[in-house]
Amino acid sequence: MPMKTYFLTTEIIPFAETGLLAQYSKYVPLRLQELEHDIRLTAPKYGFISERKYILREVIRLREINSTFNHHDVKASAKSAFIPRTRVQVYFMEHDEWFQPLNPLLYKFKNGRPLHDNDDRFGFFGKIALEMLTNLFWSPDIIICNDWQSAFVPIIYKQHFESLDFYKDIKTVHIIHSLNDFSNISGETYEKLDVKLPKELTGEKVNSQAVAATFADMVIVLDTPETKLSNELPKQSGFKPIFESLEPKLKTLTLKEANEDNLLVLAEEIHELLQTLS
């Protein structure tokens, strides 16, 4: 069955790549499009992405995307492009403060230390990604949120957007690609997003993927031969108090090897799971 699918990611080859997420974010949407998904991607526009090389085009209705963050009015914009040699459309979110200065490592300094403002940067990304839909005049059936970088979206959607007519009946799917310290988010970022955390997940540091899993309609864990995240998940401190409640919506898929063919097969498996939400 055709579906309108909104796919949020922070890296896509060839635009930006720090790991498997970038390769996944090319081939999974490509196959979903072949499976009759009206799929649109949103990713940050980092300063090192060449607008001329990748033919980024201005979209008039995306010149000013209005939102709020930390109780202040904020604006972002977006340009449109396609993944090279495909018809998979990407909306690149622009903001001088949050995305332009980043180096190709994206989430950390060259010395390996995590960027101190990752939490706010990707909280902002998630909020604006939802706001942008009204500028596009496009309401998806499914929002796919990939890993900790877009883990803010399910809670923001539930508490700020779900009750609005334009956004009604959208399903959120959170896909867990990793379990690491990047998922441990400052509780202050959730305050800046004006969302209320469940009492069992509050604290100075919060596992953002556990929060996403709590509010998403489906949670997909990606295993590989090297990383059995499905086995590690119940042991994670952030997941322990909620794991039992997650089990009815928790699914596990395995990527046998990181190559194009296997990612296309993975996309087909994701497609089958998405059909159960419609």
C-alpha positions as a Markdown table, in Angstrom:
| # | Residue | x | y | z |
|---|---|---|---|---|
| 1 | Met | 0.0 | 0.0 | 0.0 |
| 2 | Pro | 1.4 | 3.5 | -0.9 |
| 3 | Met | 2.5 | 5.5 | 2.1 |
| 4 | Lys | 3.7 | 9.0 | 2.7 |
| 5 | Thr | 6.9 | 8.6 | 4.7 |
| 6 | Tyr | 9.0 | 11.3 | 6.3 |
| 7 | Phe | 12.6 | 10.1 | 7.0 |
| 8 | Leu | 14.8 | 12.1 | 9.4 |
| 9 | Thr | 18.5 | 11.6 | 9.4 |
| 10 | Thr | 21.7 | 13.6 | 10.1 |
| 11 | Glu | 23.9 | 12.0 | 7.5 |
| 12 | Ile | 23.5 | 10.6 | 3.9 |
| 13 | Ile | 26.1 | 9.6 | 1.5 |
| 14 | Pro | 27.6 | 11.5 | -0.4 |
| 15 | Phe | 26.7 | 14.6 | 1.5 |
| 16 | Ala | 27.9 | 13.7 | 5.0 |
| 17 | Glu | 29.2 | 10.5 | 6.5 |
| 18 | Thr | 30.6 | 9.4 | 9.8 |
| 19 | Gly | 29.4 | 5.8 | 9.8 |
| 20 | Leu | 26.8 | 3.2 | 8.7 |
| 21 | Leu | 23.9 | 5.7 | 9.2 |
| 22 | Ala | 24.9 | 7.6 | 6.0 |
| 23 | Gln | 24.9 | 4.5 | 3.8 |
| 24 | Tyr | 21.7 | 3.3 | 5.4 |
| 25 | Ser | 20.1 | 6.7 | 4.8 |
| 26 | Lys | 20.7 | 6.4 | 1.0 |
| 27 | Tyr | 19.7 | 2.9 | 0.3 |
| 28 | Val | 16.8 | 2.3 | 2.6 |
| 29 | Pro | 14.9 | 5.4 | 1.3 |
| 30 | Leu | 15.8 | 4.4 | -2.3 |
| 31 | Arg | 14.2 | 1.0 | -1.8 |
| 32 | Leu | 11.2 | 2.4 | 0.1 |
| 33 | Gln | 10.5 | 4.7 | -2.8 |
| 34 | Glu | 10.6 | 1.8 | -5.2 |
| 35 | Leu | 8.0 | 0.1 | -2.9 |
| 36 | Glu | 5.6 | 3.1 | -3.6 |
| 37 | His | 6.5 | 5.3 | -0.6 |
| 38 | Asp | 6.2 | 9.0 | -1.2 |
| 39 | Ile | 9.4 | 9.5 | 0.8 |
| 40 | Arg | 11.0 | 12.7 | 1.7 |
| 41 | Leu | 14.2 | 13.1 | 3.7 |
| 42 | Thr | 15.2 | 15.9 | 6.0 |
| 43 | Ala | 18.8 | 16.4 | 7.1 |
| 44 | Pro | 20.9 | 19.4 | 8.4 |
| 45 | Lys | 22.7 | 21.5 | 5.8 |
| 46 | Tyr | 26.2 | 21.5 | 7.1 |
| 47 | Gly | 28.6 | 24.2 | 6.0 |
| 48 | Phe | 30.9 | 21.8 | 4.1 |
| 49 | Ile | 28.1 | 20.5 | 1.8 |
| 50 | Ser | 28.5 | 22.2 | -1.6 |
| 51 | Glu | 25.4 | 23.7 | -2.9 |
| 52 | Arg | 26.8 | 23.9 | -6.4 |
| 53 | Lys | 28.1 | 20.4 | -6.6 |
| 54 | Tyr | 24.8 | 18.8 | -5.3 |
| 55 | Ile | 22.5 | 21.4 | -6.9 |
| 56 | Leu | 20.6 | 22.6 | -3.8 |
| 57 | Arg | 17.7 | 24.7 | -4.8 |
| 58 | Glu | 15.8 | 27.3 | -2.9 |
| 59 | Val | 12.2 | 26.6 | -2.1 |
| 60 | Ile | 10.2 | 29.8 | -1.6 |
| 61 | Arg | 7.8 | 28.3 | 1.0 |
| 62 | Leu | 10.8 | 27.0 | 3.0 |
| 63 | Arg | 12.6 | 30.4 | 3.3 |
| 64 | Glu | 11.2 | 31.0 | 6.8 |
| 65 | Ile | 10.2 | 28.1 | 9.1 |
| 66 | Asn | 9.0 | 29.5 | 12.3 |
| 67 | Ser | 9.3 | 27.7 | 15.7 |
| 68 | Thr | 10.1 | 28.2 | 19.3 |
| 69 | Phe | 13.1 | 26.9 | 21.3 |
| 70 | Asn | 14.0 | 27.7 | 24.9 |
| 71 | His | 11.0 | 30.0 | 25.0 |
| 72 | His | 12.3 | 32.2 | 22.1 |
| 73 | Asp | 11.0 | 32.5 | 18.6 |
| 74 | Val | 13.4 | 31.0 | 16.1 |
| 75 | Lys | 13.5 | 30.6 | 12.4 |
| 76 | Ala | 15.2 | 28.2 | 10.0 |
| 77 | Ser | 15.0 | 27.6 | 6.3 |
| 78 | Ala | 15.6 | 24.7 | 3.9 |
| 79 | Lys | 16.7 | 23.9 | 0.4 |
| 80 | Ser | 15.9 | 21.0 | -1.8 |
| 81 | Ala | 18.1 | 18.5 | -3.6 |
| 82 | Phe | 18.1 | 14.8 | -4.7 |
| 83 | Ile | 20.5 | 12.1 | -3.6 |
| 84 | Pro | 22.7 | 11.9 | -6.8 |
| 85 | Arg | 21.5 | 9.7 | -9.5 |
| 86 | Thr | 18.2 | 9.0 | -7.7 |
| 87 | Arg | 14.8 | 10.7 | -7.4 |
| 88 | Val | 14.9 | 10.6 | -3.6 |
| 89 | Gln | 14.3 | 14.1 | -2.4 |
| 90 | Val | 16.2 | 15.7 | 0.5 |
| 91 | Tyr | 15.3 | 18.9 | 2.3 |
| 92 | Phe | 18.4 | 20.4 | 3.8 |
| 93 | Met | 17.6 | 22.4 | 7.0 |
| 94 | Glu | 19.7 | 25.6 | 7.2 |
| 95 | His | 20.6 | 27.5 | 10.4 |
| 96 | Asp | 23.8 | 29.4 | 10.7 |
| 97 | Glu | 24.4 | 28.8 | 14.4 |
| 98 | Trp | 23.5 | 25.1 | 14.7 |
| 99 | Phe | 24.7 | 23.5 | 11.4 |
| 100 | Gln | 27.0 | 25.8 | 9.4 |
| 101 | Pro | 30.1 | 25.6 | 11.6 |
| 102 | Leu | 30.3 | 21.8 | 12.0 |
| 103 | Asn | 33.2 | 19.9 | 10.7 |
| 104 | Pro | 32.7 | 16.5 | 8.9 |
| 105 | Leu | 32.9 | 14.7 | 12.3 |
| 106 | Leu | 29.5 | 16.2 | 13.0 |
| 107 | Tyr | 29.1 | 15.2 | 16.6 |
| 108 | Lys | 32.6 | 15.7 | 18.1 |
| 109 | Phe | 35.7 | 17.8 | 18.1 |
| 110 | Lys | 38.8 | 16.7 | 16.2 |
| 111 | Asn | 40.2 | 15.6 | 19.5 |
| 112 | Gly | 37.4 | 13.1 | 19.8 |
| 113 | Arg | 35.4 | 14.9 | 22.6 |
| 114 | Pro | 31.6 | 15.2 | 22.0 |
| 115 | Leu | 30.4 | 18.7 | 21.0 |
| 116 | His | 28.9 | 20.4 | 24.1 |
| 117 | Asp | 25.8 | 21.5 | 22.3 |
| 118 | Asn | 24.8 | 18.3 | 20.5 |
| 119 | Asp | 21.7 | 18.0 | 22.8 |
| 120 | Asp | 20.3 | 21.4 | 21.8 |
| 121 | Arg | 21.4 | 21.2 | 18.2 |
| 122 | Phe | 19.5 | 18.0 | 17.5 |
| 123 | Gly | 16.6 | 18.9 | 19.7 |
| 124 | Phe | 16.2 | 22.0 | 17.5 |
| 125 | Phe | 16.5 | 19.8 | 14.4 |
| 126 | Gly | 13.7 | 17.6 | 15.6 |
| 127 | Lys | 11.4 | 20.5 | 16.4 |
| 128 | Ile | 12.0 | 22.3 | 13.1 |
| 129 | Ala | 11.6 | 19.1 | 11.1 |
| 130 | Leu | 8.0 | 18.8 | 12.4 |
| 131 | Glu | 7.3 | 22.5 | 11.9 |
| 132 | Met | 8.5 | 22.3 | 8.3 |
| 133 | Leu | 5.7 | 20.0 | 7.3 |
| 134 | Thr | 3.1 | 22.8 | 7.3 |
| 135 | Asn | 5.4 | 24.9 | 5.0 |
| 136 | Leu | 5.5 | 21.9 | 2.7 |
| 137 | Phe | 1.7 | 21.5 | 2.8 |
| 138 | Trp | 2.5 | 17.8 | 3.2 |
| 139 | Ser | 1.3 | 15.6 | 6.0 |
| 140 | Pro | 3.0 | 12.1 | 6.2 |
| 141 | Asp | 1.5 | 8.8 | 7.3 |
| 142 | Ile | 4.8 | 7.8 | 9.0 |
| 143 | Ile | 7.8 | 9.6 | 10.5 |
| 144 | Ile | 10.9 | 7.5 | 10.7 |
| 145 | Cys | 13.3 | 8.8 | 13.3 |
| 146 | Asn | 16.8 | 7.4 | 13.1 |
| 147 | Asp | 18.9 | 6.9 | 16.3 |
| 148 | Trp | 19.7 | 9.5 | 19.0 |
| 149 | Gln | 20.0 | 12.4 | 16.6 |
| 150 | Ser | 16.2 | 12.4 | 15.9 |
| 151 | Ala | 15.1 | 10.8 | 19.1 |
| 152 | Phe | 13.4 | 14.0 | 20.3 |
| 153 | Val | 10.7 | 13.8 | 17.6 |
| 154 | Pro | 8.3 | 11.3 | 19.1 |
| 155 | Ile | 7.8 | 13.2 | 22.4 |
| 156 | Ile | 7.6 | 16.5 | 20.6 |
| 157 | Tyr | 5.0 | 15.2 | 18.2 |
| 158 | Lys | 2.9 | 13.6 | 21.0 |
| 159 | Gln | 2.9 | 16.7 | 23.2 |
| 160 | His | 2.8 | 19.6 | 20.7 |
| 161 | Phe | 1.5 | 18.4 | 17.3 |
| 162 | Glu | -0.7 | 15.3 | 17.5 |
| 163 | Ser | -3.7 | 17.3 | 18.6 |
| 164 | Leu | -3.5 | 19.7 | 15.6 |
| 165 | Asp | -5.7 | 18.9 | 12.6 |
| 166 | Phe | -2.9 | 19.0 | 10.1 |
| 167 | Tyr | -0.8 | 16.5 | 12.1 |
| 168 | Lys | -3.5 | 14.0 | 13.2 |
| 169 | Asp | -3.0 | 10.3 | 12.8 |
| 170 | Ile | 0.7 | 10.4 | 12.0 |
| 171 | Lys | 2.6 | 7.4 | 13.3 |
| 172 | Thr | 6.2 | 7.7 | 14.6 |
| 173 | Val | 8.7 | 5.0 | 14.3 |
| 174 | His | 12.0 | 5.1 | 16.2 |
| 175 | Ile | 14.9 | 3.1 | 14.8 |
| 176 | Ile | 17.8 | 2.3 | 17.2 |
| 177 | His | 21.1 | 2.1 | 15.5 |
| 178 | Ser | 23.4 | 2.5 | 18.4 |
| 179 | Leu | 23.6 | 2.5 | 22.2 |
| 180 | Asn | 26.3 | 4.9 | 23.4 |
| 181 | Asp | 26.9 | 8.0 | 25.5 |
| 182 | Phe | 25.6 | 10.3 | 22.7 |
| 183 | Ser | 22.1 | 9.1 | 23.7 |
| 184 | Asn | 22.5 | 10.6 | 27.2 |
| 185 | Ile | 20.9 | 14.0 | 26.9 |
| 186 | Ser | 20.8 | 16.9 | 29.3 |
| 187 | Gly | 17.3 | 17.1 | 30.9 |
| 188 | Glu | 17.5 | 20.9 | 30.3 |
| 189 | Thr | 17.1 | 20.3 | 26.5 |
| 190 | Tyr | 13.7 | 18.8 | 27.1 |
| 191 | Glu | 12.8 | 21.9 | 29.1 |
| 192 | Lys | 13.9 | 24.0 | 26.2 |
| 193 | Leu | 11.7 | 22.0 | 23.9 |
| 194 | Asp | 8.8 | 22.5 | 26.4 |
| 195 | Val | 8.0 | 18.9 | 26.8 |
| 196 | Lys | 7.4 | 16.9 | 30.0 |
| 197 | Leu | 9.3 | 13.7 | 30.6 |
| 198 | Pro | 7.7 | 10.7 | 32.3 |
| 199 | Lys | 8.8 | 10.6 | 36.0 |
| 200 | Glu | 10.7 | 7.3 | 35.5 |
| 201 | Leu | 12.9 | 9.0 | 32.8 |
| 202 | Thr | 13.7 | 12.3 | 34.5 |
| 203 | Gly | 17.2 | 13.3 | 35.7 |
| 204 | Glu | 20.2 | 15.5 | 35.0 |
| 205 | Lys | 21.0 | 13.1 | 32.1 |
| 206 | Val | 18.2 | 11.3 | 30.2 |
| 207 | Asn | 18.5 | 8.4 | 27.7 |
| 208 | Ser | 17.0 | 10.1 | 24.7 |
| 209 | Gln | 16.4 | 6.8 | 22.9 |
| 210 | Ala | 14.4 | 5.5 | 25.9 |
| 211 | Val | 12.3 | 8.6 | 25.7 |
| 212 | Ala | 11.7 | 8.2 | 22.0 |
| 213 | Ala | 10.8 | 4.5 | 22.5 |
| 214 | Thr | 8.3 | 5.5 | 25.1 |
| 215 | Phe | 6.4 | 7.9 | 22.8 |
| 216 | Ala | 6.9 | 6.2 | 19.4 |
| 217 | Asp | 4.2 | 3.9 | 17.9 |
| 218 | Met | 6.9 | 1.4 | 16.9 |
| 219 | Val | 10.5 | 0.8 | 17.9 |
| 220 | Ile | 12.9 | -1.1 | 15.6 |
| 221 | Val | 16.2 | -2.3 | 16.9 |
| 222 | Leu | 18.9 | -2.9 | 14.3 |
| 223 | Asp | 21.2 | -5.8 | 15.1 |
| 224 | Thr | 24.4 | -6.6 | 13.2 |
| 225 | Pro | 26.7 | -9.6 | 13.6 |
| 226 | Glu | 29.0 | -7.4 | 15.7 |
| 227 | Thr | 26.4 | -5.5 | 17.8 |
| 228 | Lys | 23.5 | -7.3 | 19.2 |
| 229 | Leu | 21.6 | -4.2 | 20.4 |
| 230 | Ser | 18.5 | -6.2 | 21.1 |
| 231 | Asn | 20.3 | -8.2 | 23.8 |
| 232 | Glu | 21.9 | -5.0 | 25.3 |
| 233 | Leu | 18.7 | -2.9 | 25.3 |
| 234 | Pro | 17.1 | -4.5 | 28.5 |
| 235 | Lys | 20.4 | -4.0 | 30.4 |
| 236 | Gln | 20.6 | -0.3 | 29.6 |
| 237 | Ser | 19.8 | 1.8 | 32.7 |
| 238 | Gly | 17.6 | 4.2 | 30.8 |
| 239 | Phe | 15.5 | 1.3 | 29.4 |
| 240 | Lys | 15.2 | -0.9 | 32.5 |
| 241 | Pro | 12.2 | 1.0 | 34.1 |
| 242 | Ile | 10.2 | 1.0 | 30.8 |
| 243 | Phe | 11.4 | -2.2 | 29.0 |
| 244 | Glu | 8.4 | -4.4 | 29.9 |
| 245 | Ser | 6.0 | -1.7 | 28.6 |
| 246 | Leu | 7.9 | -1.5 | 25.3 |
| 247 | Glu | 7.8 | -5.1 | 24.4 |
| 248 | Pro | 4.5 | -5.1 | 22.4 |
| 249 | Lys | 5.8 | -2.4 | 20.0 |
| 250 | Leu | 9.5 | -3.5 | 19.9 |
| 251 | Lys | 10.8 | -5.2 | 16.7 |
| 252 | Thr | 14.2 | -6.5 | 15.9 |
| 253 | Leu | 15.8 | -6.6 | 12.4 |
| 254 | Thr | 19.3 | -7.8 | 11.5 |
| 255 | Leu | 21.6 | -6.3 | 9.0 |
| 256 | Lys | 24.0 | -9.2 | 8.1 |
| 257 | Glu | 26.6 | -7.0 | 6.4 |
| 258 | Ala | 26.8 | -3.3 | 5.6 |
| 259 | Asn | 26.5 | -3.3 | 1.9 |
| 260 | Glu | 24.0 | -2.1 | -0.7 |
| 261 | Asp | 22.3 | -5.4 | -1.3 |
| 262 | Asn | 21.7 | -6.1 | 2.4 |
| 263 | Leu | 20.5 | -2.5 | 3.0 |
| 264 | Leu | 17.9 | -2.9 | 0.2 |
| 265 | Val | 16.7 | -6.1 | 1.9 |
| 266 | Leu | 16.6 | -4.3 | 5.2 |
| 267 | Ala | 14.4 | -1.6 | 3.6 |
| 268 | Glu | 11.9 | -4.3 | 2.5 |
| 269 | Glu | 11.7 | -5.6 | 6.0 |
| 270 | Ile | 11.1 | -2.1 | 7.4 |
| 271 | His | 8.4 | -1.7 | 4.7 |
| 272 | Glu | 6.6 | -4.8 | 5.9 |
| 273 | Leu | 6.7 | -3.6 | 9.5 |
| 274 | Leu | 5.4 | -0.1 | 8.5 |
| 275 | Gln | 2.4 | -1.8 | 6.8 |
| 276 | Thr | 1.2 | -3.1 | 10.2 |
| 277 | Leu | 0.8 | 0.5 | 11.4 |
| 278 | Ser | -1.6 | 1.6 | 8.7 |
